[in-house]
Amino acid sequence: MKTIQWQKSYEIGVEDIDLQHHYFLNLINTLIEAITANEDLRYLEALVSELDAYAKFHFRSEERMMQHSAYPNYEVHKQHHFDLIQKLSVEQYKLTNPTSPEDTQAVIEFLTSWFLHHTTGEDKLFADYLNKH
């Protein structure tokens, strides 16, 4: 599995959010490296737990900014965050209780897709709104 290199295109133009996204990507890459190195299951569990905690922190931070700026799509974006956290719980279980080697790959694909699509899609929409207001 290959790690994801940070690209300028991942930036949405809101410094706090961009810094958080950068850190989140670093966590995903640490997990990829740990899986590739066949690290101990407890270490993987700790990494996924950290990812989960950081995602919750990051989402709360974004949602606070959305509320403060009266972002009109706040409720929809907040629901996306909720759905992503729910899905992360499922993927966390798959990682710590794999039934096949594909389960581990599926977790990485989920995290990568989540990061790339949510960041450059949903979060970019909020950033565009924020930068206009």
C-alpha positions in Angstrom: 0.0 0.0 0.0 1.3 3.4 -0.9 1.0 6.4 1.3 -0.6 9.6 0.1 1.6 12.6 -0.5 0.2 16.0 0.4 -0.7 18.1 -2.6 -1.5 21.7 -2.8 -4.9 20.8 -4.4 -6.0 19.3 -1.0 -5.9 22.8 0.5 -9.2 24.5 0.8 -8.0 28.0 1.8 -8.9 28.0 5.4 -5.7 27.8 7.4 -7.1 26.0 10.5 -8.9 23.4 8.4 -5.9 22.9 6.1 -3.6 22.3 9.1 -6.1 19.8 10.5 -6.4 18.0 7.1 -2.7 17.8 6.8 -2.4 16.2 10.3 -5.3 13.8 9.4 -3.5 12.7 6.3 -0.4 12.1 8.3 -2.4 9.8 10.6 -3.7 7.9 7.6 -0.2 7.5 6.3 1.0 6.2 9.6 -1.7 3.6 9.6 -0.8 2.6 6.0 2.9 2.2 7.0 1.9 0.2 10.1 -0.2 -2.2 8.1 2.5 -2.6 5.5 5.0 -3.3 8.2 2.6 -5.9 9.8 2.6 -4.1 13.1 1.1 -5.6 16.2 -2.7 -5.6 16.2 -2.8 -3.5 19.4 -0.7 -0.8 17.7 -3.1 -0.8 14.8 -6.1 -0.5 17.2 -4.4 2.5 18.9 -3.8 4.2 15.5 -7.4 3.7 14.4 -8.6 5.0 17.8 -6.5 8.1 17.4 -7.9 8.6 13.9 -11.4 8.3 15.3 -10.7 10.8 18.0 -9.0 13.2 15.7 -11.8 13.0 13.1 -14.3 13.8 15.9 -12.2 16.8 17.0 -11.8 18.0 13.4 -15.5 17.7 12.7 -16.5 19.6 15.8 -14.0 22.3 14.8 -15.4 22.6 11.3 -19.0 22.6 12.6 -18.2 25.4 15.1 -16.9 27.4 12.2 -20.0 26.6 10.1 -22.3 27.7 12.9 -20.4 30.9 13.5 -20.5 31.8 9.9 -24.2 30.8 9.5 -23.3 28.3 6.8 -26.5 27.4 5.0 -25.6 23.7 4.4 -24.5 23.2 8.1 -27.1 20.5 8.8 -26.3 18.5 5.7 -22.5 18.7 6.3 -23.0 17.8 9.9 -24.9 14.7 8.8 -22.1 13.8 6.5 -19.7 14.0 9.4 -22.0 11.7 11.5 -22.2 9.2 8.7 -18.4 9.2 8.3 -17.9 8.5 12.0 -20.4 5.7 11.9 -18.6 4.2 8.9 -15.2 4.6 10.6 -16.5 2.5 13.5 -17.4 -0.3 11.1 -14.0 -0.1 9.4 -12.3 0.0 12.7 -14.0 -3.3 13.6 -13.0 -4.8 10.3 -9.4 -3.8 10.9 -9.2 -5.3 14.4 -11.3 -8.4 13.5 -10.3 -9.2 9.8 -12.1 -12.0 8.1 -9.9 -11.7 5.0 -6.8 -9.8 3.9 -9.1 -7.6 1.8 -10.6 -6.2 5.0 -7.4 -4.3 5.8 -7.2 -3.0 2.2 -10.8 -1.9 2.5 -10.1 0.2 5.6 -7.3 2.0 3.8 -9.4 2.6 0.7 -12.2 3.9 2.9 -10.0 6.4 4.7 -8.3 7.5 1.5 -11.5 8.0 -0.3 -13.1 9.7 2.7 -10.1 12.1 3.0 -9.9 12.9 -0.7 -13.6 13.3 -1.5 -14.8 14.9 1.6 -11.9 17.4 1.8 -11.9 18.5 -1.8 -15.7 18.3 -2.2 -17.8 19.1 0.9 -15.1 21.0 2.8 -14.2 23.0 -0.3 -17.8 24.1 -0.6 -17.7 25.4 3.0 -14.4 27.1 2.4 -15.8 28.9 -0.7 -18.7 30.1 1.3 -16.5 31.2 4.2 -14.1 33.1 2.0 -17.0 35.0 0.3 -18.6 36.0 3.6 
